[in-house]
């Protein structure tokens, strides 16, 4: 399988702390995306990083990509209780029958305590 | 309509019955997708469509069919539902241009229980 795998599976922190989630994948990618899902809701796109990029920022989010290690990390700075959600990485393949398809990992459940 | 809508929100279905999950988007996106989400397994792609009139199989297509008669609508049909199809189903769309694959926009989901 070429799906991304997030680590850790669950993360529990206090408000104000930083949260770091990691994602590893197996095959060459076109891009890697991070999504957020609140309980019982649909997924919301957070950030997309292309294979020729190494770092992107969006507000309190920072994403890095290391294609040599086939890994990515999502950093949420100064976390808030409202950041409590599941976070998924997803990869887009570059070749073969899976070209363009988005493959999701199993997610990291982040809990931020007030 | 704003974004993607799905219907119904939830459904309880007897095994063997036929069911169509509806999905409509108003963003004129060329690509649309159906995923199922099961606890501990993340999201898995069922079927996709790159443009109106074309469809393709994803990771777990067995027991499901789709059609894409126009840009906006992408219904998912379970011809004869089985309990293993109990899941939460998400429809998504994206504006993919050539080899540029962009973010996907998700609907709110349909929670399906097959008894």
HADDOCK unambig.tbl for C-alpha pairs under 7 A between the chains (distance, minus, plus):
assign (segid A and resid 41 and name CA) (segid B and resid 108 and name CA) 5.73 0.50 0.50
assign (segid A and resid 42 and name CA) (segid B and resid 106 and name CA) 5.93 0.50 0.50
assign (segid A and resid 42 and name CA) (segid B and resid 107 and name CA) 5.91 0.50 0.50
assign (segid A and resid 42 and name CA) (segid B and resid 108 and name CA) 4.54 0.50 0.50
assign (segid A and resid 42 and name CA) (segid B and resid 109 and name CA) 6.04 0.50 0.50
assign (segid A and resid 43 and name CA) (segid B and resid 106 and name CA) 5.79 0.50 0.50
assign (segid A and resid 44 and name CA) (segid B and resid 105 and name CA) 6.98 0.50 0.50
assign (segid A and resid 44 and name CA) (segid B and resid 106 and name CA) 6.86 0.50 0.50
assign (segid A and resid 45 and name CA) (segid B and resid 103 and name CA) 6.56 0.50 0.50
assign (segid A and resid 45 and name CA) (segid B and resid 104 and name CA) 6.92 0.50 0.50
assign (segid A and resid 48 and name CA) (segid B and resid 103 and name CA) 6.89 0.50 0.50
assign (segid A and resid 100 and name CA) (segid B and resid 101 and name CA) 6.39 0.50 0.50
assign (segid A and resid 104 and name CA) (segid B and resid 42 and name CA) 6.49 0.50 0.50
assign (segid A and resid 104 and name CA) (segid B and resid 43 and name CA) 5.85 0.50 0.50
assign (segid A and resid 105 and name CA) (segid B and resid 42 and name CA) 5.97 0.50 0.50
assign (segid A and resid 106 and name CA) (segid B and resid 40 and name CA) 6.35 0.50 0.50
assign (segid A and resid 106 and name CA) (segid B and resid 41 and name CA) 5.57 0.50 0.50
assign (segid A and resid 106 and name CA) (segid B and resid 42 and name CA) 4.14 0.50 0.50
assign (segid A and resid 107 and name CA) (segid B and resid 42 and name CA) 6.66 0.50 0.50
